[in-house]
Amino acid sequence: MGLNRIFDEINSKASVDKESIFKIADSIKNANLKDEKVLRQLIRDVSKIANKNVPKELEDKLVEQIKQDGVPKNIGDLF
C-alpha cells in the first residue's frame, strides 16, 4: 500500500488530513514519552484532530500503559 493511499484511508475513516498527521509525528520525534504531562498532551492532541472524546479513565490507562511498555507498533493494541 502506497503512502498516499494510507493517508487517504486515514482521512476517509477518521477525517484526519495529512498535515495534521505530520504535525503530530513531528511533536513525537523528540518527546519524552515517559513524561506523564507530555503523554497527556499528545493524547489530547490526537483525540482533537481525530474528533474523538477520550474519557479521563481511558487517558489514565493509556498514559500508564505507554509509560510502562512504550508505544506499541500497532496502536490498536492500546485498546
Secondary structure, 3 states (H helix, E strand, C coil): CCHHHHHHHHHHHHCCCHHHHHHHHHHHHCCCCCCHHHHHHHHHHHHHHCCCCCCHHHHHHHHHHHHHHCCCCCHHHHC
